[in-house]
């Protein structure tokens, strides 16, 4: 009995120190790729390790190893969203939380079919709530703060490049074009919305 209790306690402690994720149904291309992710929570900062596989002759062949440190202790993974509209799903891994959980900050890994590897988007953890925007064929970040801000990004090599922004606060909306890190005001106008968490799919013209 005591031995069984010890084994049970050991198992619980181990599961708290490590979290696991594995998927081959939605990652990149269904049943063609597989990813195994392990998060080790033993240190001051959790460490994520991942192994990417490709199927060849009904066998999984390892094609990439990667790792990074993060802030968020829980492991959440999204594998069913194509963020650059190239026909291959990309991967988002929980990194941190802000604004009492309203802003989900994730590490973005974009699959490059030519290199057959996941590209670490090095500044993705600086922008919360990243999603693909089909209207502009770009990536949006939705930020909750004193205002609601929608940021528009293009992928440049391994970074997100901000090219536009829409802010909504005090019943007014402001749209900007961003060039050489300078904000150029395009439009300012009164704006009413039934949703306090309104975000935008376009900045010129302004459109939810």
N, C-alpha and C positions, 0 to 999 in steps of 0.2 A: 504493500500500500504506500509506504513512504517513498519507495523507488518510483512508483507511478506518479506520485505528487511532484517529485523532483523533476521528472521528465516533462510534466505538464507545465510547470513554472519555467523551465528552461526554454520550452517551445514558445511560450508567450513572450519572454524577454527577447528571444531571437527575432520574432516577427515584428516587434516594436523597433528593432535596430535596422531592419532591412525590409524594403518593399519591392514588389516585383510587378512587372507588366510584360505581356507577350501578345503579339497580334500578327496574323498573316491574312486576315480577311478584308481589312480596309486599308492597311498601310501601303502606300505608294501605288501598287497595282495588286488587286485581289489575287491571292494564292500564287503570286510570282515573287513576292518579297516577304520577309518576316523580320520583326525586330524584337529583341529581348532587352528589357530595361531593368536595371537594379539600382535602387537608391539605398545608400548606406547612411544611416542617421547617427552613427556612433560619435562623430567628432563635433566640433563647434558649428561647422557648416555641413549640411547634407551633401553627399557626393553622388552624382548620377553617372552610371556607366551604361553604355548601350553597345549592342552587337547587332549589326545589320547582315542579313543573309539574302541570297538570291537562289531561287530554285533552278536546279540544273539536273536533268535526267532523274526527276523525282527525288532529288536529294537537296538539302539545304547547304549551300556553300557560303562560308563567311566571307564578306567583302569589305567590311569596315568595322573598326573599333573606335569608340569615342567616349569622352567623359567631360564633366564640368561640375563646378561647385554652385550651390544655390542657397537661397534663404528659407524658402517655404519647406516645412518639415513633412507635409503630405505630398504624395505623388499622384498627380492627375495627368493623363496623356490624351491628346486628341490626334487621331490618325485619319480622319475621313474628310478633311478639307484641303482643297487645292488652292493655295494662296497666291500662286502666280499664273494660274490658268494655262498650264502647259500639259494637262492631261494626267499628271502624276500627283497623288495626294502627298501632302507635306505633314510635318509633325510639330505639335506644340506640347511642351512639357512645363508643368507648373514651376514657377521660379520664386515668386513672392506675392504678397497681397498688400494693397494700400486702400485708403479711404474706407476703412472698416469692412473690407471684403468686396466693395463695389468695383474696384479696379483690380482685375486679375492680370498679373504680370507673368508672362510665359517666355521660355526660351524657344525660339523659332528655328527649326531645322528644315531647310528647303532641299528637296531631292533634285540632283543634277543628273539627268539620264546619260549625258555624255561621259561624265566622270564615274558614273555608277556609285555615287556617294551622297551623303547628306551634308549640306553646307550649313555651318553654324553662322546664323545672322548675328553678328557680334554686338549690335546695339538693340536687338529686339526686346531685351528685358528693360529697356528704358521707356517703353510705351505699352500701356495696358490695353486689354480687350482687342486684340488684333484679329481682323476678319477680312476675307476677300470681298471687294466691292465690284460687282459686275457692271454697274453703271459706268464707272471710270476705268474698269479693268486695272485696279490697283489694290493696295492694301490700306485699310482704314484702322485707326486707333480711336477708340471711344473713351474719353476721359471724364470722370466725375470729379469735380472740385467745387469751387465757388461758382463756377459756370459749367455748362456742358460743352465740351470741345471735341470736334471731329478733325482728326489729322489725316492727310492723304499722303501715301508713300509710293515711291517706285523702288524696286530692288536694283541696287548698284553693286555688282560683285557680291560681297558678303555683308552689305549694310542696307538699312532702310534710309532712303533719302526723302525728306519731307518737302513736298512741292506746293501744298495748299493747306488751308485751315478754315474751319467755320466755328465760330463761338456763339453760344446762345445764353444770354443772361439779361435780367431786368427787362424782360419782354422786348428785347431787341436782338437782332442777329447781325453778325459781322462776318464777312468772307474776305479771305486774304489769299493772294498768290505769294509764294515764297521763292525767292531767287537769290542765290549767293548768300543764304542765311538771313536775308532781309525780307521783312513782311511788307507787302504792298496791299493796302486796303482797296478792295474792289467794290464792295457794297456794304452799306449800313442801312438798316431799315427796321421799323417796328415789326414784331413777329409774335403771333399768338399760337399756342399749341396746347392741346388737351393733355399732352404727355409731358411731365416735368423732366423726363429723361430722354428728350428728343435728340436724335442724331441725324446726320445728313449724308446723302449718297452723292451729292454734287455741290460744288461751290460756285459755279458760274454756268448756268444760273443756280441760285440756291434752291436745293430740293431735298426733302426728307427721303 
